[in-house]
Amino acid sequence: MKREDRAQPRSTEANDFATAFASGLTDPSVVPPAQLIADAGKGVVKRYDVYRNNVTVSLIDAVAAIYPAVQRITGSEFFRAMARSYVRATPPVSPLLFEYGRGFPGFIEAYEYAQQMPWLADVARIERAWLDAYHAADRPVLAAQMFAKIDPERLGGLCFTPHPAARIVRSAYPAVAIFAMNRQDGPVEPLCSSDSEDALVTRSAQDVLVSRLPEGAAVFLNSLIDGEPLGVAAAAAFDDAPSFDIPANLAGMIASGVFSAISPGE
């Protein structure tokens, strides 16, 4: 291969054009780049607007695919208007569409017209956690038999390696129940509870599971995920919920596949 035939880096001019072209695709106030040309009789602005609209609609569709429960709660018209505002404020930074929309729950939280649904952002956080768990790396889960090999006196110093799919979402609202009701077909029953609910999102084989955590469990699991030893995590859970049941929560976290390995710690 001749040197001149090898792929060359894009020129500064080409990069500038690409940046200018992309900058207006989610912002209708941006005029088309001056370098654009069109065939005779075909307006540049009109053609660019068509392209811009197609990009915006594709991104709204991507957000809708990630947050189906949120869309079911709000209705399609409200959701798409909210998603359009999000798309215009937040252009994508990755070519992978499933990576888009990470900031949508925070956007919902601040969205003026969603203030009457203060739990909606947490439902969206659970949906985002569901998708991230689905795409997380495969790894074996921790087996209960591993504990049988450990000296009981060393249990308090154990540290746990979280499974890549494990996620915890805390909410001051019944977000788990709202999520569950709106991720399935059929009528939605009235929800009378206003209790706070913490969600555990895990993946068993290829199935993503969302379950409600008992009191103290979110503090317990978050401490373990952050690298704290078992004794420290249990103490934090008792501070949060004096009725915290260690054996039951250990059994639950193993059955749910929250962790993939244990180590004796330092």
N, C-alpha and C positions, 0 to 999 in steps of 0.2 A: 504494500500500500504506500502510495506517495504521501509525503508529509502534508501536501496541500489538500489531500482527500480526507484526511482525518477530521472527525467532528471538532469544530471549534466552539469555544464558549460564546454565548450570545453577547452581542455588542451592547455597549451602554445605551445606544439609541434604541435597540430592540427591547431592552429591559424597561426603558422609560416609556416606550409605547405600550408595552404590556401592562405596566402599572397604571398608566392613564386610561387604558381601555377598561381595565377591571374596576377601577375606582368608582365608576358610575353605574355599575351593574346592579347595585342594591340601593342606589341613591338617585331618585328621579330629579333632584335639583342639579345634578352634575351634567354639563353639556357633553356631547360626544367629542372625542379627541379630534383635534384639527387635522390629523393625518389621515382620517378615514375618508374613503372615496366610495362612490356607488356608481352602478351602471347608469347610463343616460335615462332620464325620466324616473329614476328611483331615488327618493330623498334619503340622505344619510341619517337625518334625525329620526325619521319614521322607522327605518330599518333597525337602527340602534335601539329604539324604544321597544320594538318587538322582541329583540334579543334580550334586552333588560327585563322585560316582563316574563319571558320564558325562564330566565334564571331565578327570578324572584318566586315564581310559582313553584319551581322545582325545589327550592329551599323550604318554602312553606309546606310542601308535601312531605319533605324529609322530616321536618319538625312534627308534623301530624303523625307520621309513622312511629316516631319515638315516644310520643305522648298521647296514645289513644284514649286513656282514661280521662285525661284533662280535657280532651276535645269532646268526649261524651258528656262530661259534666257541664261544660260551658255551651255546647252546641257548636255546630260547624262554623256558622257565620261569625260568632264572637271569637272563636278560636283563631280563625284565619286572619281576622283583623288584628288580633293580638300578635300572632306569629309574623304578620307582615311588618308590624312595628319593630319586632325583634330583629327580623332579617335586615331591615334598613339600618338598624343601630349596630348590628353585629355581623359583619361579613365573615364568611368562612376562612379559616386559616389552614385547613387540611383538605386534601383531595378526597378523603374518605367521608362519605356522607354520614355514616353512623357516629362519627366523631363530632358532628355539628350539633349545636343546641345544648352544649354543656351549661351555658350560662342562662338558659331559659327559665329554670326555677327562680333564680334571683331576679330575673326580669319580671316574672309574674308577681313576685313579692312587692315590687315597686310600681307595678302597672296600675295606673289610676283607676281603671274601670274594673279591676279585680279585687278591690279593697273589701268588697262585701263577702268575699270568699277567702278569708285569711288562711285557711287550711289548704288552699289549692296549690301553693308553692311546694308544700311538703309532699303532696300527692305526686307532683312532678319530680321531686327528688327521688321518690321511691321508683318511679318509672325509669329515671336515668340510671339508678343503681341496678335495676333489673337488666337493662341493656348492657351495662358494663359487666355485670356478672355473666351474661350470656356469651360475651366475647372474650372473657378472661381466659388465661392460659390453663391448660389441663394440668392437674397435679393430683396424686393420690391424697385421700383424706386420712386424718389421724384415726387409727383403730383403737378401740377401748382396751384391747389386749396389751397395748404399750404400757399402760399404767401398772399392770401386774408385775412388770419387770423393775419397778422403781421402789426403792426403800421408802416406806411411809414417812420417815423423818425428813426426807429430802423433797417432799411434795411442795412445800411452801416456796422453794427456790426454783421450781420449774419455770421455764420460759417457753412460749409457744410461737410457732411460725404460722402466720395466717395463710389460709388458702387464697389464691389470687382472686377467686370469685366472691369472697365474703365482703359484705357491705352492711353498715349499720346506719339507719336514718332515724334521728330522734325528732319527735314532733310534740308540740303542746296540744295537738288536736287528734281526733280519731282518724288519722290519715291512713292507717293500715286498713281499717274497715271500709273507708271511702274508696281507697284504691281497689280493694277486692271486689266491691260491688260494681265498679265501673270498668273492670277488665274482662267482664264476661257478658254474654248475651242475655237477654231477658229483662224483665222489669226490675227497677231499682226500688227496694223497700225503704221506707222512711227510717232514718237513723236517729235514735233518741239519745244516744250517748254523746257526751262532750268531753270524755276522759282523754287524757294524753295517751299516745301510743307510740312505742318505739318499734321500728321494723328491722328484722334481720333478713337479709337477702343472701341466699346461698345457691349453689348449683350442685345438684346430685346427678351424676352422669351428664345428660344433656338438658335436664329439666331445671329451670330456675324456680326456686321456691321463695315465697315471701311469707314470713310468719311474724306474729306479734310477740315481742319479748316481755317476760314478766318484770316486775319492779326490781330495779337494781342490776338487771342483766346487761343493759346497754353500757353502764359504767364499768361493770366487770369485764365485758368483752373488749370494750375500747381500751381499757388498761392493758389487757393482754396483747392486743394488737399493737399497741404502742411500745411493747417490749418489757412491760413491768412483769416481775415474777408473780406466780400464783398467789402467794401470801399477801402481797401488796394489793393486787387486784381485788382479792376477797375483802380486805379491809376497806377499800374504797367503796365496794358494793354495799357493805354493811352500813357505812356512813350515809349512803344514799337511801337505802331501804333496810331498816333493822330486821325485817322479816326475811331477808334474802336467804335462800336455801342453796347452799353450796353443792351438795350431792346432786340435787335435781338439775341445777344449772350446768354442772359438769357433764352430766349424762345428756342434757339437751344439746350442748355445744358439740359434743362428739357425734351424736346422731344426726345433727344438721350439717356436719362437715365444715365447721368454721375454720378449723386449723388442719394443717397438713403434717406437722412434725412438732416434737418437743425436744428440749435440751435441758441439761441440768442448771443452766445459768452460770453466772460468774461466782 
